[in-house]
């Protein structure tokens, strides 16, 4: 039978401030990826002046 001392208690891994910083950083990173792929990559590469 398990006693109270045998039970492992989980401790918080990240504080609320760390979670907020992670969420903001992830959204900024995702936004920079989307802006780059939608804006700059469309304009990249050789441009041919075909008439």
PDB file of N, CA, C and O in Angstrom, chain B, residues numbered from 101:
ATOM      1  N   UNK B 101       0.840  -1.177   0.000  1.00  0.00           N
ATOM      2  CA  UNK B 101       0.000   0.000   0.000  1.00  0.00           C
ATOM      3  C   UNK B 101       0.884   1.238   0.000  1.00  0.00           C
ATOM      4  O   UNK B 101       1.898   1.293   0.697  1.00  0.00           O
ATOM      5  N   UNK B 102       0.491   2.220  -0.783  1.00  0.00           N
ATOM      6  CA  UNK B 102       1.283   3.444  -0.872  1.00  0.00           C
ATOM      7  C   UNK B 102       0.991   4.351   0.306  1.00  0.00           C
ATOM      8  O   UNK B 102      -0.154   4.525   0.724  1.00  0.00           O
ATOM      9  N   UNK B 103       2.041   4.909   0.815  1.00  0.00           N
ATOM     10  CA  UNK B 103       1.876   5.896   1.877  1.00  0.00           C
ATOM     11  C   UNK B 103       1.979   7.288   1.263  1.00  0.00           C
ATOM     12  O   UNK B 103       2.274   7.434   0.077  1.00  0.00           O
ATOM     13  N   UNK B 104       1.740   8.280   2.059  1.00  0.00           N
ATOM     14  CA  UNK B 104       1.765   9.651   1.565  1.00  0.00           C
ATOM     15  C   UNK B 104       3.172  10.059   1.118  1.00  0.00           C
ATOM     16  O   UNK B 104       3.312  10.901   0.231  1.00  0.00           O
ATOM     17  N   UNK B 105       4.195   9.488   1.706  1.00  0.00           N
ATOM     18  CA  UNK B 105       5.564   9.828   1.318  1.00  0.00           C
ATOM     19  C   UNK B 105       5.964   9.171  -0.004  1.00  0.00           C
ATOM     20  O   UNK B 105       6.943   9.594  -0.618  1.00  0.00           O
ATOM     21  N   UNK B 106       5.235   8.148  -0.460  1.00  0.00           N
ATOM     22  CA  UNK B 106       5.532   7.482  -1.718  1.00  0.00           C
ATOM     23  C   UNK B 106       4.978   8.240  -2.926  1.00  0.00           C
ATOM     24  O   UNK B 106       5.429   8.010  -4.049  1.00  0.00           O
ATOM     25  N   UNK B 107       4.040   9.112  -2.727  1.00  0.00           N
ATOM     26  CA  UNK B 107       3.392   9.820  -3.826  1.00  0.00           C
ATOM     27  C   UNK B 107       4.285  10.980  -4.264  1.00  0.00           C
ATOM     28  O   UNK B 107       4.728  11.781  -3.440  1.00  0.00           O
ATOM     29  N   UNK B 108       4.544  11.060  -5.568  1.00  0.00           N
ATOM     30  CA  UNK B 108       5.344  12.160  -6.092  1.00  0.00           C
ATOM     31  C   UNK B 108       4.427  13.320  -6.430  1.00  0.00           C
ATOM     32  O   UNK B 108       3.395  13.145  -7.078  1.00  0.00           O
ATOM     33  N   UNK B 109       4.807  14.479  -5.994  1.00  0.00           N
ATOM     34  CA  UNK B 109       4.024  15.681  -6.244  1.00  0.00           C
ATOM     35  C   UNK B 109       4.659  16.430  -7.403  1.00  0.00           C
ATOM     36  O   UNK B 109       5.863  16.689  -7.398  1.00  0.00           O
ATOM     37  N   UNK B 110       3.851  16.776  -8.394  1.00  0.00           N
ATOM     38  CA  UNK B 110       4.367  17.520  -9.535  1.00  0.00           C
ATOM     39  C   UNK B 110       4.446  18.993  -9.195  1.00  0.00           C
ATOM     40  O   UNK B 110       3.529  19.558  -8.598  1.00  0.00           O
ATOM     41  N   UNK B 111       5.546  19.604  -9.580  1.00  0.00           N
ATOM     42  CA  UNK B 111       5.749  21.028  -9.351  1.00  0.00           C
ATOM     43  C   UNK B 111       5.566  21.757 -10.669  1.00  0.00           C
ATOM     44  O   UNK B 111       5.814  21.185 -11.730  1.00  0.00           O
ATOM     45  N   UNK B 112       5.137  23.009 -10.621  1.00  0.00           N
ATOM     46  CA  UNK B 112       4.975  23.763 -11.869  1.00  0.00           C
ATOM     47  C   UNK B 112       6.317  23.900 -12.587  1.00  0.00           C
ATOM     48  O   UNK B 112       7.336  24.205 -11.969  1.00  0.00           O
ATOM     49  N   UNK B 113       6.300  23.672 -13.893  1.00  0.00           N
ATOM     50  CA  UNK B 113       7.513  23.750 -14.685  1.00  0.00           C
ATOM     51  C   UNK B 113       7.780  25.181 -15.141  1.00  0.00           C
ATOM     52  O   UNK B 113       8.926  25.628 -15.169  1.00  0.00           O
ATOM     53  N   UNK B 114       6.708  25.899 -15.500  1.00  0.00           N
ATOM     54  CA  UNK B 114       6.848  27.272 -15.974  1.00  0.00           C
ATOM     55  C   UNK B 114       5.931  28.181 -15.169  1.00  0.00           C
ATOM     56  O   UNK B 114       4.816  27.809 -14.801  1.00  0.00           O
ATOM     57  N   UNK B 115       6.425  29.363 -14.911  1.00  0.00           N
ATOM     58  CA  UNK B 115       5.605  30.350 -14.208  1.00  0.00           C
ATOM     59  C   UNK B 115       4.642  30.999 -15.202  1.00  0.00           C
ATOM     60  O   UNK B 115       4.834  30.874 -16.411  1.00  0.00           O
ATOM     61  N   UNK B 116       3.625  31.678 -14.721  1.00  0.00           N
ATOM     62  CA  UNK B 116       2.705  32.362 -15.641  1.00  0.00           C
ATOM     63  C   UNK B 116       3.410  33.400 -16.523  1.00  0.00           C
ATOM     64  O   UNK B 116       3.024  33.592 -17.676  1.00  0.00           O
ATOM     65  N   UNK B 117       4.422  34.058 -15.997  1.00  0.00           N
ATOM     66  CA  UNK B 117       5.168  35.027 -16.805  1.00  0.00           C
ATOM     67  C   UNK B 117       5.946  34.323 -17.915  1.00  0.00           C
ATOM     68  O   UNK B 117       6.045  34.849 -19.024  1.00  0.00           O
ATOM     69  N   UNK B 118       6.490  33.163 -17.638  1.00  0.00           N
ATOM     70  CA  UNK B 118       7.203  32.388 -18.647  1.00  0.00           C
ATOM     71  C   UNK B 118       6.254  31.920 -19.740  1.00  0.00           C
ATOM     72  O   UNK B 118       6.610  31.946 -20.919  1.00  0.00           O
ATOM     73  N   UNK B 119       5.072  31.500 -19.372  1.00  0.00           N
ATOM     74  CA  UNK B 119       4.070  31.071 -20.355  1.00  0.00           C
ATOM     75  C   UNK B 119       3.662  32.249 -21.240  1.00  0.00           C
ATOM     76  O   UNK B 119       3.519  32.089 -22.452  1.00  0.00           O
ATOM     77  N   UNK B 120       3.477  33.417 -20.651  1.00  0.00           N
ATOM     78  CA  UNK B 120       3.131  34.610 -21.418  1.00  0.00           C
ATOM     79  C   UNK B 120       4.255  34.972 -22.386  1.00  0.00           C
ATOM     80  O   UNK B 120       3.994  35.272 -23.551  1.00  0.00           O
ATOM     81  N   UNK B 121       5.491  34.946 -21.919  1.00  0.00           N
ATOM     82  CA  UNK B 121       6.629  35.264 -22.783  1.00  0.00           C
ATOM     83  C   UNK B 121       6.747  34.257 -23.923  1.00  0.00           C
ATOM     84  O   UNK B 121       7.052  34.639 -25.053  1.00  0.00           O
ATOM     85  N   UNK B 122       6.513  32.989 -23.644  1.00  0.00           N
ATOM     86  CA  UNK B 122       6.557  31.955 -24.674  1.00  0.00           C
ATOM     87  C   UNK B 122       5.463  32.182 -25.711  1.00  0.00           C
ATOM     88  O   UNK B 122       5.710  32.042 -26.909  1.00  0.00           O
ATOM     89  N   UNK B 123       4.264  32.528 -25.268  1.00  0.00           N
ATOM     90  CA  UNK B 123       3.146  32.754 -26.190  1.00  0.00           C
ATOM     91  C   UNK B 123       3.404  33.967 -27.079  1.00  0.00           C
ATOM     92  O   UNK B 123       3.140  33.922 -28.280  1.00  0.00           O
ATOM     93  N   UNK B 124       3.915  35.045 -26.502  1.00  0.00           N
ATOM     94  CA  UNK B 124       4.202  36.247 -27.297  1.00  0.00           C
ATOM     95  C   UNK B 124       5.326  35.957 -28.289  1.00  0.00           C
ATOM     96  O   UNK B 124       5.241  36.355 -29.450  1.00  0.00           O
ATOM     97  N   UNK B 125       6.365  35.278 -27.850  1.00  0.00           N
ATOM     98  CA  UNK B 125       7.467  34.947 -28.744  1.00  0.00           C
ATOM     99  C   UNK B 125       7.041  34.033 -29.876  1.00  0.00           C
ATOM    100  O   UNK B 125       7.491  34.192 -31.010  1.00  0.00           O
ATOM    101  N   UNK B 126       6.179  33.079 -29.575  1.00  0.00           N
ATOM    102  CA  UNK B 126       5.696  32.172 -30.616  1.00  0.00           C
ATOM    103  C   UNK B 126       4.833  32.911 -31.633  1.00  0.00           C
ATOM    104  O   UNK B 126       4.928  32.646 -32.832  1.00  0.00           O
ATOM    105  N   UNK B 127       3.998  33.831 -31.173  1.00  0.00           N
ATOM    106  CA  UNK B 127       3.152  34.574 -32.110  1.00  0.00           C
ATOM    107  C   UNK B 127       3.975  35.522 -32.967  1.00  0.00           C
ATOM    108  O   UNK B 127       3.678  35.684 -34.151  1.00  0.00           O
ATOM    109  N   UNK B 128       4.991  36.148 -32.411  1.00  0.00           N
ATOM    110  CA  UNK B 128       5.863  37.025 -33.200  1.00  0.00           C
ATOM    111  C   UNK B 128       6.647  36.203 -34.216  1.00  0.00           C
ATOM    112  O   UNK B 128       6.786  36.611 -35.369  1.00  0.00           O
ATOM    113  N   UNK B 129       7.154  35.060 -33.801  1.00  0.00           N
ATOM    114  CA  UNK B 129       7.889  34.205 -34.722  1.00  0.00           C
ATOM    115  C   UNK B 129       7.020  33.683 -35.843  1.00  0.00           C
ATOM    116  O   UNK B 129       7.446  33.663 -36.997  1.00  0.00           O
ATOM    117  N   UNK B 130       5.816  33.261 -35.528  1.00  0.00           N
ATOM    118  CA  UNK B 130       4.894  32.767 -36.544  1.00  0.00           C
ATOM    119  C   UNK B 130       4.510  33.902 -37.493  1.00  0.00           C
ATOM    120  O   UNK B 130       4.428  33.700 -38.705  1.00  0.00           O
ATOM    121  N   UNK B 131       4.279  35.078 -36.950  1.00  0.00           N
ATOM    122  CA  UNK B 131       3.948  36.237 -37.791  1.00  0.00           C
ATOM    123  C   UNK B 131       5.068  36.587 -38.745  1.00  0.00           C
ATOM    124  O   UNK B 131       4.813  36.921 -39.902  1.00  0.00           O
ATOM    125  N   UNK B 132       6.307  36.517 -38.279  1.00  0.00           N
ATOM    126  CA  UNK B 132       7.422  36.825 -39.174  1.00  0.00           C
ATOM    127  C   UNK B 132       7.557  35.779 -40.268  1.00  0.00           C
ATOM    128  O   UNK B 132       7.955  36.109 -41.385  1.00  0.00           O
ATOM    129  N   UNK B 133       7.237  34.542 -39.978  1.00  0.00           N
ATOM    130  CA  UNK B 133       7.271  33.493 -40.999  1.00  0.00           C
ATOM    131  C   UNK B 133       6.201  33.734 -42.052  1.00  0.00           C
ATOM    132  O   UNK B 133       6.471  33.611 -43.247  1.00  0.00           O
ATOM    133  N   UNK B 134       5.005  34.072 -41.629  1.00  0.00           N
ATOM    134  CA  UNK B 134       3.904  34.291 -42.564  1.00  0.00           C
ATOM    135  C   UNK B 134       4.147  35.532 -43.413  1.00  0.00           C
ATOM    136  O   UNK B 134       3.922  35.504 -44.623  1.00  0.00           O
ATOM    137  N   UNK B 135       4.603  36.618 -42.797  1.00  0.00           N
ATOM    138  CA  UNK B 135       4.868  37.840 -43.555  1.00  0.00           C
ATOM    139  C   UNK B 135       5.966  37.593 -44.580  1.00  0.00           C
ATOM    140  O   UNK B 135       5.870  38.057 -45.716  1.00  0.00           O
ATOM    141  N   UNK B 136       6.995  36.874 -44.194  1.00  0.00           N
ATOM    142  CA  UNK B 136       8.084  36.590 -45.123  1.00  0.00           C
ATOM    143  C   UNK B 136       7.601  35.757 -46.296  1.00  0.00           C
ATOM    144  O   UNK B 136       7.922  36.062 -47.445  1.00  0.00           O
ATOM    145  N   UNK B 137       6.845  34.725 -46.029  1.00  0.00           N
ATOM    146  CA  UNK B 137       6.412  33.855 -47.123  1.00  0.00           C
ATOM    147  C   UNK B 137       5.365  34.523 -48.006  1.00  0.00           C
ATOM    148  O   UNK B 137       5.323  34.253 -49.206  1.00  0.00           O
ATOM    149  N   UNK B 138       4.535  35.371 -47.459  1.00  0.00           N
ATOM    150  CA  UNK B 138       3.482  36.000 -48.259  1.00  0.00           C
ATOM    151  C   UNK B 138       3.950  37.253 -48.991  1.00  0.00           C
ATOM    152  O   UNK B 138       3.387  37.604 -50.028  1.00  0.00           O
ATOM    153  N   UNK B 139       4.957  37.925 -48.477  1.00  0.00           N
ATOM    154  CA  UNK B 139       5.365  39.196 -49.067  1.00  0.00           C
ATOM    155  C   UNK B 139       6.655  39.074 -49.853  1.00  0.00           C
ATOM    156  O   UNK B 139       6.685  39.327 -51.057  1.00  0.00           O
ATOM    157  N   UNK B 140       7.701  38.691 -49.179  1.00  0.00           N
ATOM    158  CA  UNK B 140       9.028  38.761 -49.783  1.00  0.00           C
ATOM    159  C   UNK B 140       9.282  37.626 -50.761  1.00  0.00           C
ATOM    160  O   UNK B 140       9.946  37.841 -51.775  1.00  0.00           O
ATOM    161  N   UNK B 141       8.789  36.453 -50.500  1.00  0.00           N
ATOM    162  CA  UNK B 141       9.067  35.338 -51.398  1.00  0.00           C
ATOM    163  C   UNK B 141       8.316  35.466 -52.720  1.00  0.00           C
ATOM    164  O   UNK B 141       8.757  34.925 -53.734  1.00  0.00           O
ATOM    165  N   UNK B 142       7.196  36.170 -52.721  1.00  0.00           N
ATOM    166  CA  UNK B 142       6.487  36.409 -53.978  1.00  0.00           C
ATOM    167  C   UNK B 142       7.294  37.332 -54.885  1.00  0.00           C
ATOM    168  O   UNK B 142       7.222  37.229 -56.109  1.00  0.00           O
ATOM    169  N   UNK B 143       8.062  38.233 -54.277  1.00  0.00           N
ATOM    170  CA  UNK B 143       8.850  39.192 -55.040  1.00  0.00           C
ATOM    171  C   UNK B 143      10.246  38.672 -55.345  1.00  0.00           C
ATOM    172  O   UNK B 143      10.979  39.306 -56.105  1.00  0.00           O
ATOM    173  N   UNK B 144      10.632  37.545 -54.780  1.00  0.00           N
ATOM    174  CA  UNK B 144      11.981  37.036 -54.942  1.00  0.00           C
ATOM    175  C   UNK B 144      12.151  36.325 -56.273  1.00  0.00           C
ATOM    176  O   UNK B 144      11.174  35.945 -56.919  1.00  0.00           O
ATOM    177  N   UNK B 145      13.384  36.153 -56.669  1.00  0.00           N
ATOM    178  CA  UNK B 145      13.693  35.408 -57.867  1.00  0.00           C
ATOM    179  C   UNK B 145      13.813  36.290 -59.082  1.00  0.00           C
ATOM    180  O   UNK B 145      13.600  37.500 -59.003  1.00  0.00           O
ATOM    181  N   UNK B 146      14.152  35.697 -60.204  1.00  0.00           N
ATOM    182  CA  UNK B 146      14.323  36.476 -61.430  1.00  0.00           C
ATOM    183  C   UNK B 146      12.971  36.976 -61.945  1.00  0.00           C
ATOM    184  O   UNK B 146      11.962  36.273 -61.888  1.00  0.00           O
ATOM    185  N   UNK B 147      12.985  38.195 -62.441  1.00  0.00           N
ATOM    186  CA  UNK B 147      11.778  38.785 -63.000  1.00  0.00           C
ATOM    187  C   UNK B 147      12.025  38.987 -64.496  1.00  0.00           C
ATOM    188  O   UNK B 147      12.974  39.658 -64.901  1.00  0.00           O
ATOM    189  N   UNK B 148      11.179  38.413 -65.274  1.00  0.00           N
ATOM    190  CA  UNK B 148      11.324  38.517 -66.729  1.00  0.00           C
ATOM    191  C   UNK B 148      10.332  39.543 -67.243  1.00  0.00           C
ATOM    192  O   UNK B 148       9.162  39.550 -66.860  1.00  0.00           O
ATOM    193  N   UNK B 149      10.812  40.390 -68.097  1.00  0.00           N
ATOM    194  CA  UNK B 149       9.949  41.408 -68.686  1.00  0.00           C
ATOM    195  C   UNK B 149       9.420  40.865 -70.002  1.00  0.00           C
ATOM    196  O   UNK B 149       9.995  41.121 -71.061  1.00  0.00           O
ATOM    197  N   UNK B 150       8.342  40.126 -69.940  1.00  0.00           N
ATOM    198  CA  UNK B 150       7.746  39.529 -71.126  1.00  0.00           C
ATOM    199  C   UNK B 150       6.628  40.418 -71.629  1.00  0.00           C
ATOM    200  O   UNK B 150       5.707  40.766 -70.890  1.00  0.00           O
ATOM    201  N   UNK B 151       6.724  40.779 -72.901  1.00  0.00           N
ATOM    202  CA  UNK B 151       5.680  41.627 -73.468  1.00  0.00           C
ATOM    203  C   UNK B 151       4.866  40.861 -74.459  1.00  0.00           C
ATOM    204  O   UNK B 151       3.933  41.409 -75.047  1.00  0.00           O
TER     205      UNK B 151
END
